[in-house]
């Protein structure tokens, strides 16, 4: 079962707090985790998984939402270059 709207909002808020805590932390990619290489195949894997998801949900998602993800995927390599510098 999908979470309720209230549960979804709490999940999103918790994830936002988590990301805010770690945003630009100098330990990331050094002593905690690793960054993807600028042309890591993981971006293409994500693109394929998103395409399957988007096809499955069809028109239940607004086209603007799909466009946001497509823009993110298109910029993925450039965004990964930022973390490499």
N, C-alpha and C positions, 0 to 999 in steps of 0.2 A: 504494500500500500504506500502511496506517496505520503510524505508528511503533510500535516495541515498547514494552512497559511501561517498561523502563529508559530508552529514549529519551524517552518521554512525561514521565517524572519529571524528567529533566534539562532538558527544554524548559520545564516548569512552574517549576522552580527558577530557571532563567535569567530567565524573565519576572518572577518574584517579586522577584529582585534588581534588575532594571531598574525596576520600579514603586516599590520601596522607596527607591531612589536619588532618584527624582523626586518622591516624595510630598510635597505641600504646598510644593514649591520655589516661591519667590516670582516666579521668572521665567516660570513657566507661565502662558500666557494674556496675558502682557505682551510679552516679547521672544522667547518660544518658544511657537509654536502659538497656537491660539485656543480659547476655551471655547464650547461650544454655548449658544445662547440657551435660557432655560428651556422654551420651547415649540417648540423646533426640530423640524422634521419628521423629522429623522434617527432620533428615538426610534420613531416610527411605522414607519419603514422597517425598523429593527432588529426590531420586533415582528412584522412580516410575514415577514421572513426567518427568524426563529426559529420561527414557526408552520409554515412550509414544512419546515424542518429537523426539527421535532418530529414532524410528520406522516410524514416519510420514515423516521425511525428507529423510529417506532411504540413498541411495548412493550419495545424493547431498552434503553430508558433508564428508570430508576425514576421513578415519578410525583413523588417528592420533588424530583428534579433539575429537572423541568419546572416545578414550583411555585416553586422558587428563581428561575428566570429570569422567570417571570410576575410575581413580586413585584418584581424589579428593574425590569422594564418599567413596572409600575404606579407605581413611585416615581421613574421617570426624570426627569420634569419637576421634581419637588421636589429631586432631587439636583442637577440643573442649576442650580436657583435658588441653591444653596449656593455654587457656583463663581462666580456673578454678584455675590455680596456681598463 
